[in-house]
Amino acid sequence: MMNALYIQGCRSVTFEPYGYLHKLPALRKKSATRLHNDQTGATSIEYALIASVVSIVIAGVILLLGDQVLALYQQIAAAFGG
């Protein structure tokens, strides 16, 4: 439903009473496509997964080797007279 507005000396200007409501489906599709193509969130999730795996490995190594490292530090401290 478009209405034409005529002003003397000017070309006709059309206006729509509901603004851009008729364009919402196209805007929604464009936004959904842009969101689907955006890979930045996937990249940050991948980095978070890598960081969590690395931290789990470090915690495991500390648990496995903790007593041996403690014994080594105690030997070094004893050698210095501590």
BELQUISUL-V31742 format. One record per residue. N is the residue number from 1. RES is the residue in one letter. PHI is phi in radians with two decimals (999 if undefined). NEAR is the number of other ideal C-beta (glycine too) atoms within 10 Angstrom. Layout:
BEGIN
[[N;RES;PHI;NEAR] [N;RES;PHI;NEAR]]
END
This chain:
BEGIN
[[1;M;999;6] [2;M;-2.04;8] [3;N;-2.01;9] [4;A;-1.83;8] [5;L;-1.96;9] [6;Y;-1.92;8] [7;I;-2.04;8] [8;Q;-1.07;4] [9;G;1.55;4] [10;C;-2.11;8] [11;R;-1.29;6] [12;S;-1.28;8] [13;V;-2.08;10] [14;T;-1.70;8] [15;F;-2.42;9] [16;E;-2.02;12] [17;P;-1.14;8] [18;Y;-1.85;7] [19;G;1.09;8] [20;Y;-1.76;9] [21;L;-1.05;9] [22;H;-1.21;11] [23;K;-1.64;11] [24;L;-1.03;9] [25;P;-1.03;9] [26;A;-1.18;10] [27;L;-1.16;10] [28;R;-1.11;10] [29;K;-1.14;10] [30;K;-1.12;11] [31;S;-1.14;10] [32;A;-1.13;10] [33;T;-1.14;10] [34;R;-1.11;9] [35;L;-1.15;9] [36;H;-1.16;8] [37;N;-1.46;7] [38;D;-1.32;10] [39;Q;-1.83;9] [40;T;-1.16;7] [41;G;-1.17;9] [42;A;-1.12;9] [43;T;-1.13;10] [44;S;-1.19;10] [45;I;-1.17;10] [46;E;-1.09;11] [47;Y;-1.12;10] [48;A;-1.13;10] [49;L;-1.13;10] [50;I;-1.09;10] [51;A;-1.11;10] [52;S;-1.20;10] [53;V;-1.13;10] [54;V;-1.08;10] [55;S;-1.18;10] [56;I;-1.16;10] [57;V;-1.12;10] [58;I;-1.09;10] [59;A;-1.10;10] [60;G;-1.11;10] [61;V;-1.12;11] [62;I;-1.11;10] [63;L;-1.17;9] [64;L;-1.30;9] [65;L;-1.81;11] [66;G;-1.02;10] [67;D;-1.16;9] [68;Q;-1.18;9] [69;V;-1.16;11] [70;L;-1.08;10] [71;A;-1.11;10] [72;L;-1.10;11] [73;Y;-1.13;10] [74;Q;-1.19;11] [75;Q;-1.13;9] [76;I;-1.13;10] [77;A;-1.13;10] [78;A;-1.19;9] [79;A;-1.18;8] [80;F;-1.48;6] [81;G;1.58;5] [82;G;-1.67;7]]
END
